[in-house]
Amino acid sequence: MDPDIDGFLTCAGWGGADRAPLAGDASFRRYERIRQGDRRAVLMVAPPAKGEDTGPFVTITGLLHDLHLSAPQLLAEDRMAGLLLLEDLGDGLIARLAGDPALEDIMYGAAVDVLAHLATTACPPGVPAYDAATYVAEARLLTQWYIPGAAGAPTPGSNDTTYEALIADTCGPADQGTLVLRDYHSENLIWLPERKGPGRVGLLDYQDARNGHAAYDLVSLLEDARRDTTEDLRARMMARFLDATGMEATEFKALYAALGAQRNLKIMGIFARLALRDQKHAYLSYIPRVWAHVTRDLAHPTLAALSNWVSTHVPPPTSDTLASIAARAGNGGD
């Protein structure tokens, strides 16, 4: 049953407001822009019947506000119905604005400053751990969805114990202690130039935050699945982060490569699943960019064993491979 959105808005003081759809994301959540006179807000609809829960979003929002970061203000909530009314941070997505070379370094620099702030602040208590078991469970999406999808086999696919052991070995040493937002990329970041310091970056889609290693979100930012970043930009932003945090470069870069490989292999599985299970075929077009990130990460000398496994078992996303997944997605993934 659909929630009573009009009733929710009326109780929140927004009765009779205009509603217009906003772009959704890869989950079952959807968003609407709410207008009433000069006022604007954003409605999140997160259906509990499809496994969505607004509670973690509300909790992490409070933690980010405590850290003086620009998460949207919470205006009203009905957790049972899966409804949140949020501050509207505007349309200034960094993904759209960073195409201007004069702005790219400024905005990415501010985004890196947010991560440096998180990395130099203790993770608040109660945030679930980003541990080896979690890394393995996420990385398993590659063997469950992308590999069988590319090979034309039934999905979900089987697990591979060697692959999972390699992920555990390479990612397990990543220290915890940083609030990791996990989907920290240009389409979830809003440019707010009128604010100060790290507050210039508005934050979205952080409900799955974990207590993990600071390298993970830097990977999310610089190895974007949806937007190309240059080698020079990545090098400048890496140097900015290391300078701001004082972290030792060699160890950090090794963990950056390990977490980058894990994240990007996971994303290949997620995008294949979105096509095969959810009929969201557009995500297949992003896989070649993600594969380029995987290749670059696996070139790190500490990842030779994982690199060998991937080169043996993972079909590169050639046009034929993606066409095979798309064809099966057209048949519902059967």
Protein Blocks (a to p, Z undefined) as FASTA:
>chain_A
ZZdfklmmmmnopghiacddddddfblbdcddddehjbccddddddfknopafklmmmmm
mmmmmnopacdddfbdcfknopacdddebjadfklmmmpmklmmmmmmmmmmmmmmmmmp
ccdehiacddfklmmmmmmmmmmmmmmmmnopacdddddfklmmmmmmmmmmpcchiace
hlacfklcccdfkbgcjllpccehillgccddfklmmmmmmmcfkbccdfklmmmmmmmm
mmmnopafklmmmmmmmmmmmmmmmmmmmmmmmmmmnopaklmmmmmmmmmmmmmmmmpm
klmmmmmmmmmmmccfdfklmmmmmmmmmnooZZ
